[in-house]
Amino acid sequence: MGFGMIIRNSHGQMLASASSEWPAAASSSLAEAMALRWSLHLAHDLGFEKIEVETDSLVVFQARKRMAPSYSYLAVLISECYVVSRLFRNFNLDHVRRTSNQAADFLAMFALSHYCFVGIEECSFDLNDILSSDLVVD
């Protein structure tokens, strides 16, 4: 399974991108929660202080908004994401349609053949067309 993330400024310009391969998760919701946790840690490590995260996983989005007490693995991952999100001066999580998350999905697939990649302000391949399509309002 692969993870992918794009960090953009308020104008949509890419500031960083990353992909990484991880062992398979038991469900797509767990994979999305693991990707969220990984992305938050990486954004913090790269020094970002204000972030707005977009996920196409409605399950993860709703679980983060509810924060209901539970001992499921998904709830534990979401709780970890909450703790890490508190490290940022400003944090917001939004749900987007899958069609608005194509760049991150592309990087997740890229990770399956290239293992790990982190690029600051540029990539070794052209994501501009995919990034532009992600910015189209649904």
N, C-alpha and C positions, 0 to 999 in steps of 0.2 A: 504494500500500500504506500502511496506517496502523499506528501503534504506540499502545498504551495501557498505562498502569500505574496502580496504586492502591497507596498507602502507608497501612497501617493499624497501629494500636498492638496490643498483646498482647490487648486486649479486642475487637478487630475494628472499632473505630471508625476512620473514614477521617481521616487526617492530611493527605494530599495526593493529588491525581490529576492525570494529564497525558495528553495525546494529541498526536500529531504525524504529519504525512504525510511519506513518503519515497518516492523512486523505487522501482519494483518490483525485487525481488530475484530471482535465478535459481531459487531453490527456497524452499519453506516453512521448511526448516531454517536457511537463510541469513537469512531474514527474522526468525525467532525469535532467532537469535544477535545480529543487529543490534539488535533490540528490547531484548535483555538488556543489551548494551553501553550503549545509550542510557539505559536505566532506571538502571543503576549510576552513570553519570555524573551524571544528574539527581538521584538520591538523595544522592550526595556533595555536589553543588552546593547542595542544600537543607539541608545540615548534619546529615544523619542519620549516626549512628556505628555503630549496631547494626541490621543488616537480615537478614531472612530472605526470600529470593526464591522465588516459586513459578512454575514454568513448566509448561505442558501439552505441551511438546515433549520427548518421550523421547529423541530424537536429540541435542538440545542438552544435556539433563541428563546423558546417558551420556558425551558428548564431554567435558564439564566434569569429570566424575568420573575419566575415563581419563587425560586430558591427555597422550595419546600424541604423540610428535614427528611432525609432518606439516607440509607446506607448502600444504595445501589452504586455500582461502579460509575455510572453516568453522573449521579448526584455528587459523588466524591470529586470527579473531574471538574464538574461545574463549580463546586466549592473552591477548588484550587484556582480556577480561572478568576473567581471573584476576588480571592486574596491577591493574586498577581495584578488584577485590574486596579486595585487600590494603590499600587505603586505609581500610577500615572496621575498627573495633575488634573487631567480631564479624560474620561473614558465613556464611550457610548457604543452600544451593540445594536446593530440594525439587521433586520431580515431583508434579503433581496431575492429576487427570482434567480433561478439557476442560470438563466441567460445573461444575467448581469454579473456573473462570477466566473466567466470563461478564462480569464488570465490566471487566476489561482488554480482552476482545474487543469489548465494546460501545464502549469509548473508541477502540479501533483503527478501528472503523467510523465513529465520530463524526469522526475526523480526516480522513476522505476528503471530508467536506463542510465542515469548519470549519478545516482546516489545523493549527493549533497551539493548545493550551490547557494551562495549568497553573493548578491551583486549590489553595490551601492551606486545609485544614480544611473547605472547602465547595466546591460546584460550582454552576454556573449551571443545572443540571438535577438531577433527583432520581435518585440511584443506590441509594437505601436498599433497595428491593426486590431489586435485582440483588446488592448486597452481602450481604444476608441469605441469599440462595440460595447464594452462594459459600461461606458458613460452614457449611452443612449437611454433616455428615460422611457420606461415601459408604459 
